[in-house]
Amino acid sequence: MEKNDNNVREIGQLMSVAIAAVLFGSTMILSAVGPARASETPVPAMHDTPATLRYLA
């Protein structure tokens, strides 16, 4: 029974590390790509554009 508990704990720790790595990696990619994409094509903040585009401009 103790061996089974250790296996479950080990799997849980590996899953936690994997999730943290994916979140960290995606954050790093978005922080590197996001500003470059935003500066390539500026979106004019006109009144006839949707509200989300005005806030993102």
Contacts in CASP RR format, 6 or more apart in sequence:
PFRMAT RR
TARGET T0000
AUTHOR 0000-0000-0000
METHOD contacts of the structure
MODEL  1
MEKNDNNVREIGQLMSVAIAAVLFGSTMILSAVGPARASETPVPAMHDTP
ATLRYLA
42 57 0 8 1.000
43 49 0 8 1.000
43 53 0 8 1.000
43 56 0 8 1.000
43 57 0 8 1.000
44 57 0 8 1.000
45 53 0 8 1.000
45 54 0 8 1.000
45 57 0 8 1.000
46 54 0 8 1.000
END
